[in-house]
Amino acid sequence: MSQNGKLMPNLDQQSTKLLNLTVLQRINPFIEEILITAAHVTFYEFNIDLSQWSRKDVEGSLFVVKRNTQPRFQFV
C-alpha cells in the first residue's frame, strides 16, 4: 500500500510496459510497440508575437509508439 492508502501494483519494468501496451492497443489497435515512455509531461504553446510560452491544460503520460500502418510512428 502507498502512503495515501491506495493499493499499488508491484510490477517490474517489463510488466509495466506490457500493461501500457495493452491499454494503448485498446485505444488504437494499430500500435505494435512502445518505443519511449515519459511518465509525466506538460503541454506548452509558444506565442511568436510575444516570444512567450504559455502552459496549456494538458498533462499526463506520453508514449512514442510504432504502428503497423501509416503513420508508422506516433505520439500518444
N, CA, C and O atoms as a GROMACS GRO file, in nm:
protein
  304
    1MET      N    1   0.083  -0.119   0.000
    1MET     CA    2   0.000   0.000   0.000
    1MET      C    3   0.087   0.124   0.000
    1MET      O    4   0.194   0.127   0.061
    2SER      N    5   0.040   0.225  -0.068
    2SER     CA    6   0.115   0.350  -0.070
    2SER      C    7   0.078   0.435   0.051
    2SER      O    8  -0.004   0.395   0.133
    3GLN      N    9   0.141   0.552   0.061
    3GLN     CA   10   0.118   0.639   0.175
    3GLN      C   11  -0.025   0.690   0.182
    3GLN      O   12  -0.075   0.718   0.291
    4ASN      N   13  -0.093   0.704   0.068
    4ASN     CA   14  -0.229   0.756   0.071
    4ASN      C   15  -0.334   0.646   0.088
    4ASN      O   16  -0.453   0.673   0.079
    5GLY      N   17  -0.290   0.523   0.114
    5GLY     CA   18  -0.382   0.415   0.142
    5GLY      C   19  -0.432   0.338   0.021
    5GLY      O   20  -0.510   0.244   0.037
    6LYS      N   21  -0.390   0.375  -0.098
    6LYS     CA   22  -0.433   0.305  -0.219
    6LYS      C   23  -0.340   0.187  -0.246
    6LYS      O   24  -0.220   0.194  -0.220
    7LEU      N   25  -0.397   0.080  -0.297
    7LEU     CA   26  -0.316  -0.034  -0.336
    7LEU      C   27  -0.237   0.000  -0.462
    7LEU      O   28  -0.294   0.050  -0.559
    8MET      N   29  -0.109  -0.027  -0.459
    8MET     CA   30  -0.024  -0.001  -0.575
    8MET      C   31   0.029  -0.134  -0.627
    8MET      O   32   0.089  -0.210  -0.551
    9PRO      N   33   0.008  -0.164  -0.755
    9PRO     CA   34   0.059  -0.290  -0.808
    9PRO      C   35   0.211  -0.291  -0.807
    9PRO      O   36   0.275  -0.189  -0.832
   10ASN      N   37   0.267  -0.406  -0.779
   10ASN     CA   38   0.412  -0.420  -0.776
   10ASN      C   39   0.455  -0.485  -0.907
   10ASN      O   40   0.468  -0.608  -0.915
   11LEU      N   41   0.476  -0.404  -1.011
   11LEU     CA   42   0.509  -0.455  -1.143
   11LEU      C   43   0.653  -0.420  -1.178
   11LEU      O   44   0.702  -0.311  -1.148
   12ASP      N   45   0.721  -0.515  -1.241
   12ASP     CA   46   0.855  -0.485  -1.290
   12ASP      C   47   0.844  -0.404  -1.419
   12ASP      O   48   0.733  -0.382  -1.470
   13GLN      N   49   0.955  -0.360  -1.471
   13GLN     CA   50   0.956  -0.271  -1.588
   13GLN      C   51   0.891  -0.336  -1.709
   13GLN      O   52   0.816  -0.271  -1.782
   14GLN      N   53   0.920  -0.465  -1.733
   14GLN     CA   54   0.863  -0.534  -1.849
   14GLN      C   55   0.712  -0.551  -1.834
   14GLN      O   56   0.639  -0.535  -1.932
   15SER      N   57   0.665  -0.583  -1.714
   15SER     CA   58   0.521  -0.598  -1.691
   15SER      C   59   0.448  -0.465  -1.709
   15SER      O   60   0.338  -0.461  -1.763
   16THR      N   61   0.510  -0.358  -1.663
   16THR     CA   62   0.451  -0.225  -1.679
   16THR      C   63   0.440  -0.189  -1.827
   16THR      O   64   0.338  -0.135  -1.871
   17LYS      N   65   0.545  -0.218  -1.904
   17LYS     CA   66   0.544  -0.188  -2.047
   17LYS      C   67   0.435  -0.269  -2.118
   17LYS      O   68   0.366  -0.217  -2.205
   18LEU      N   69   0.419  -0.396  -2.081
   18LEU     CA   70   0.316  -0.480  -2.141
   18LEU      C   71   0.176  -0.430  -2.105
   18LEU      O   72   0.087  -0.429  -2.190
   19LEU      N   73   0.157  -0.389  -1.981
   19LEU     CA   74   0.028  -0.334  -1.938
   19LEU      C   75  -0.004  -0.206  -2.015
   19LEU      O   76  -0.116  -0.190  -2.064
   20ASN      N   77   0.093  -0.116  -2.027
   20ASN     CA   78   0.072   0.008  -2.103
   20ASN      C   79   0.040  -0.022  -2.249
   20ASN      O   80  -0.048   0.041  -2.308
   21LEU      N   81   0.110  -0.119  -2.309
   21LEU     CA   82   0.085  -0.156  -2.448
   21LEU      C   83  -0.056  -0.208  -2.466
   21LEU      O   84  -0.124  -0.174  -2.563
   22THR      N   85  -0.102  -0.291  -2.374
   22THR     CA   86  -0.237  -0.346  -2.380
   22THR      C   87  -0.342  -0.235  -2.375
   22THR      O   88  -0.438  -0.237  -2.451
   23VAL      N   89  -0.323  -0.140  -2.285
   23VAL     CA   90  -0.417  -0.027  -2.273
   23VAL      C   91  -0.416   0.058  -2.399
   23VAL      O   92  -0.522   0.096  -2.449
   24LEU      N   93  -0.297   0.089  -2.451
   24LEU     CA   94  -0.287   0.170  -2.573
   24LEU      C   95  -0.349   0.099  -2.693
   24LEU      O   96  -0.409   0.164  -2.779
   25GLN      N   97  -0.335  -0.033  -2.700
   25GLN     CA   98  -0.392  -0.108  -2.812
   25GLN      C   99  -0.545  -0.111  -2.807
   25GLN      O  100  -0.609  -0.131  -2.911
   26ARG      N  101  -0.604  -0.093  -2.690
   26ARG     CA  102  -0.750  -0.080  -2.682
   26ARG      C  103  -0.796   0.049  -2.749
   26ARG      O  104  -0.902   0.054  -2.811
   27ILE      N  105  -0.715   0.154  -2.736
   27ILE     CA  106  -0.746   0.284  -2.796
   27ILE      C  107  -0.714   0.283  -2.945
   27ILE      O  108  -0.790   0.335  -3.027
   28ASN      N  109  -0.600   0.222  -2.980
   28ASN     CA  110  -0.553   0.221  -3.118
   28ASN      C  111  -0.495   0.082  -3.149
   28ASN      O  112  -0.380   0.056  -3.115
   29PRO      N  113  -0.572  -0.006  -3.212
   29PRO     CA  114  -0.526  -0.143  -3.235
   29PRO      C  115  -0.407  -0.155  -3.331
   29PRO      O  116  -0.350  -0.263  -3.344
   30PHE      N  117  -0.369  -0.046  -3.399
   30PHE     CA  118  -0.256  -0.049  -3.491
   30PHE      C  119  -0.121  -0.032  -3.421
   30PHE      O  120  -0.017  -0.046  -3.484
   31ILE      N  121  -0.122  -0.002  -3.291
   31ILE     CA  122   0.003   0.014  -3.215
   31ILE      C  123   0.063  -0.124  -3.194
   31ILE      O  124  -0.004  -0.216  -3.148
   32GLU      N  125   0.191  -0.138  -3.228
   32GLU     CA  126   0.256  -0.268  -3.210
   32GLU      C  127   0.370  -0.265  -3.109
   32GLU      O  128   0.413  -0.370  -3.060
   33GLU      N  129   0.421  -0.145  -3.075
   33GLU     CA  130   0.534  -0.138  -2.982
   33GLU      C  131   0.543   0.001  -2.920
   33GLU      O  132   0.518   0.101  -2.986
   34ILE      N  133   0.579   0.005  -2.792
   34ILE     CA  134   0.609   0.132  -2.725
   34ILE      C  135   0.759   0.152  -2.736
   34ILE      O  136   0.838   0.069  -2.690
   35LEU      N  137   0.800   0.263  -2.797
   35LEU     CA  138   0.942   0.291  -2.815
   35LEU      C  139   0.999   0.373  -2.700
   35LEU      O  140   1.109   0.344  -2.652
   36ILE      N  141   0.926   0.475  -2.656
   36ILE     CA  142   0.971   0.565  -2.549
   36ILE      C  143   0.852   0.598  -2.461
   36ILE      O  144   0.740   0.616  -2.509
   37THR      N  145   0.877   0.607  -2.331
   37THR     CA  146   0.772   0.645  -2.236
   37THR      C  147   0.822   0.760  -2.150
   37THR      O  148   0.934   0.759  -2.101
   38ALA      N  149   0.736   0.859  -2.132
   38ALA     CA  150   0.761   0.967  -2.036
   38ALA      C  151   0.648   0.961  -1.934
   38ALA      O  152   0.530   0.970  -1.971
   39ALA      N  153   0.681   0.945  -1.808
   39ALA     CA  154   0.579   0.927  -1.705
   39ALA      C  155   0.489   1.048  -1.689
   39ALA      O  156   0.369   1.034  -1.663
   40HIS      N  157   0.546   1.168  -1.706
   40HIS     CA  158   0.463   1.288  -1.688
   40HIS      C  159   0.519   1.401  -1.774
   40HIS      O  160   0.636   1.437  -1.765
   41VAL      N  161   0.432   1.457  -1.858
   41VAL     CA  162   0.469   1.571  -1.942
   41VAL      C  163   0.362   1.678  -1.930
   41VAL      O  164   0.249   1.651  -1.888
   42THR      N  165   0.398   1.800  -1.966
   42THR     CA  166   0.305   1.913  -1.969
   42THR      C  167   0.317   1.981  -2.104
   42THR      O  168   0.427   1.994  -2.158
   43PHE      N  169   0.205   2.023  -2.158
   43PHE     CA  170   0.200   2.084  -2.291
   43PHE      C  171   0.206   2.235  -2.280
   43PHE      O  172   0.133   2.296  -2.202
   44TYR      N  173   0.295   2.295  -2.360
   44TYR     CA  174   0.309   2.441  -2.367
   44TYR      C  175   0.291   2.485  -2.512
   44TYR      O  176   0.317   2.409  -2.605
   45GLU      N  177   0.248   2.609  -2.529
   45GLU     CA  178   0.234   2.668  -2.662
   45GLU      C  179   0.319   2.794  -2.667
   45GLU      O  180   0.320   2.874  -2.573
   46PHE      N  181   0.390   2.812  -2.778
   46PHE     CA  182   0.475   2.930  -2.793
   46PHE      C  183   0.405   3.034  -2.878
   46PHE      O  184   0.361   3.004  -2.990
   47ASN      N  185   0.395   3.155  -2.826
   47ASN     CA  186   0.337   3.268  -2.898
   47ASN      C  187   0.452   3.345  -2.963
   47ASN      O  188   0.531   3.410  -2.895
   48ILE      N  189   0.459   3.337  -3.095
   48ILE     CA  190   0.570   3.400  -3.168
   48ILE      C  191   0.567   3.552  -3.153
   48ILE      O  192   0.672   3.615  -3.136
   49ASP      N  193   0.449   3.611  -3.159
   49ASP     CA  194   0.438   3.757  -3.149
   49ASP      C  195   0.489   3.810  -3.016
   49ASP      O  196   0.553   3.916  -3.011
   50LEU      N  197   0.462   3.738  -2.908
   50LEU     CA  198   0.504   3.782  -2.774
   50LEU      C  199   0.636   3.719  -2.730
   50LEU      O  200   0.691   3.756  -2.626
   51SER      N  201   0.686   3.624  -2.809
   51SER     CA  202   0.806   3.546  -2.769
   51SER      C  203   0.789   3.490  -2.629
   51SER      O  204   0.875   3.508  -2.542
   52GLN      N  205   0.676   3.423  -2.608
   52GLN     CA  206   0.641   3.378  -2.474
   52GLN      C  207   0.573   3.241  -2.480
   52GLN      O  208   0.494   3.212  -2.570
   53TRP      N  209   0.606   3.157  -2.380
   53TRP     CA  210   0.542   3.027  -2.366
   53TRP      C  211   0.422   3.040  -2.274
   53TRP      O  212   0.425   3.116  -2.178
   54SER      N  213   0.316   2.965  -2.304
   54SER     CA  214   0.202   2.959  -2.213
   54SER      C  215   0.165   2.812  -2.190
   54SER      O  216   0.159   2.732  -2.283
   55ARG      N  217   0.142   2.781  -2.064
   55ARG     CA  218   0.109   2.644  -2.026
   55ARG      C  219  -0.036   2.614  -2.061
   55ARG      O  220  -0.125   2.694  -2.034
   56LYS      N  221  -0.058   2.498  -2.122
   56LYS     CA  222  -0.193   2.454  -2.158
   56LYS      C  223  -0.245   2.356  -2.054
   56LYS      O  224  -0.169   2.305  -1.972
   57ASP      N  225  -0.374   2.331  -2.059
   57ASP     CA  226  -0.437   2.241  -1.962
   57ASP      C  227  -0.431   2.096  -2.011
   57ASP      O  228  -0.532   2.026  -2.016
   58VAL      N  229  -0.310   2.052  -2.046
   58VAL     CA  230  -0.287   1.916  -2.094
   58VAL      C  231  -0.162   1.864  -2.025
   58VAL      O  232  -0.055   1.921  -2.038
   59GLU      N  233  -0.177   1.754  -1.951
   59GLU     CA  234  -0.061   1.691  -1.890
   59GLU      C  235  -0.091   1.546  -1.860
   59GLU      O  236  -0.207   1.507  -1.847
   60GLY      N  237   0.014   1.466  -1.850
   60GLY     CA  238  -0.002   1.323  -1.823
   60GLY      C  239   0.112   1.244  -1.885
   60GLY      O  240   0.218   1.299  -1.914
   61SER      N  241   0.089   1.115  -1.904
   61SER     CA  242   0.190   1.028  -1.964
   61SER      C  243   0.200   1.053  -2.114
   61SER      O  244   0.104   1.096  -2.178
   62LEU      N  245   0.318   1.025  -2.169
   62LEU     CA  246   0.340   1.038  -2.313
   62LEU      C  247   0.413   0.914  -2.362
   62LEU      O  248   0.509   0.868  -2.301
   63PHE      N  249   0.366   0.862  -2.474
   63PHE     CA  250   0.428   0.744  -2.535
   63PHE      C  251   0.463   0.775  -2.680
   63PHE      O  252   0.386   0.839  -2.751
   64VAL      N  253   0.580   0.730  -2.722
   64VAL     CA  254   0.614   0.728  -2.864
   64VAL      C  255   0.598   0.583  -2.905
   64VAL      O  256   0.663   0.494  -2.850
   65VAL      N  257   0.510   0.559  -3.003
   65VAL     CA  258   0.476   0.422  -3.040
   65VAL      C  259   0.508   0.394  -3.186
   65VAL      O  260   0.513   0.485  -3.270
   66LYS      N  261   0.528   0.267  -3.215
   66LYS     CA  262   0.544   0.219  -3.352
   66LYS      C  263   0.414   0.151  -3.390
   66LYS      O  264   0.358   0.073  -3.313
   67ARG      N  265   0.364   0.182  -3.511
   67ARG     CA  266   0.237   0.128  -3.558
   67ARG      C  267   0.261   0.039  -3.680
   67ARG      O  268   0.364   0.049  -3.746
   68ASN      N  269   0.164  -0.049  -3.708
   68ASN     CA  270   0.178  -0.138  -3.823
   68ASN      C  271   0.108  -0.082  -3.948
   68ASN      O  272   0.084  -0.156  -4.043
   69THR      N  273   0.075   0.047  -3.947
   69THR     CA  274   0.016   0.117  -4.060
   69THR      C  275   0.064   0.261  -4.058
   69THR      O  276   0.132   0.302  -3.963
   70GLN      N  277   0.031   0.338  -4.158
   70GLN     CA  278   0.072   0.479  -4.162
   70GLN      C  279  -0.015   0.563  -4.071
   70GLN      O  280  -0.136   0.538  -4.066
   71PRO      N  281   0.035   0.658  -4.001
   71PRO     CA  282   0.177   0.686  -3.984
   71PRO      C  283   0.245   0.578  -3.900
   71PRO      O  284   0.185   0.526  -3.806
   72ARG      N  285   0.367   0.544  -3.934
   72ARG     CA  286   0.438   0.434  -3.866
   72ARG      C  287   0.474   0.467  -3.722
   72ARG      O  288   0.483   0.378  -3.638
   73PHE      N  289   0.494   0.595  -3.691
   73PHE     CA  290   0.531   0.637  -3.556
   73PHE      C  291   0.437   0.747  -3.513
   73PHE      O  292   0.391   0.828  -3.594
   74GLN      N  293   0.409   0.751  -3.382
   74GLN     CA  294   0.308   0.846  -3.333
   74GLN      C  295   0.332   0.877  -3.186
   74GLN      O  296   0.380   0.792  -3.110
   75PHE      N  297   0.297   1.000  -3.146
   75PHE     CA  298   0.290   1.036  -3.005
   75PHE      C  299   0.150   1.004  -2.956
   75PHE      O  300   0.052   1.034  -3.023
   76VAL      N  301   0.141   0.942  -2.839
   76VAL     CA  302   0.010   0.913  -2.778
   76VAL      C  303   0.014   0.962  -2.635
   76VAL      O  304  -0.085   0.949  -2.563
   0.00000   0.00000   0.00000
